[in-house]
């Protein structure tokens, strides 16, 4: 299974990615700003999602909103 970012680059466990769009966090008033760098991602069973920690909060991001850093 290949997991690709918004530009088509292949992602692997431990890669760093950058958010390409402001994202609202469900259930909170927080916003992940465009340009936020996320280190040490983990791949999931779904090729359209990655696990990560943003500002010390664990969450799942869609790969369509990130690019490889």
Residue pairs with C-beta under 8 A, 6 or more apart in sequence:
1 47
2 10
2 47
3 10
3 11
3 12
3 43
3 47
3 50
3 63
4 10
4 11
4 47
4 63
5 11
5 17
5 63
5 66
5 67
5 68
6 20
6 63
6 64
6 65
6 66
6 67
7 67
7 68
9 67
9 68
11 17
11 41
11 43
11 50
11 63
11 68
12 43
13 41
13 42
13 43
14 40
14 41
15 41
15 68
15 69
16 37
16 38
16 39
16 40
16 41
16 68
16 69
17 37
17 38
17 41
17 50
17 52
17 61
17 66
17 67
17 68
17 69
18 35
18 36
18 37
18 38
18 66
18 67
18 68
18 69
19 32
19 33
19 34
19 35
19 36
19 38
19 61
19 65
19 66
20 34
20 65
20 66
20 67
21 34
21 65
22 31
22 32
22 33
22 34
23 31
23 32
23 61
23 65
24 30
24 31
25 31
25 32
25 59
32 54
36 54
37 69
38 52
38 53
38 54
38 61
38 66
40 52
40 53
41 50
41 51
41 52
42 50
42 51
42 52
43 50
43 51
44 50
44 51
44 60
47 63
48 62
48 63
48 64
49 60
49 61
49 62
49 63
50 60
50 61
50 63
50 66
51 58
51 59
51 60
52 58
52 59
52 60
52 61
53 59
54 61
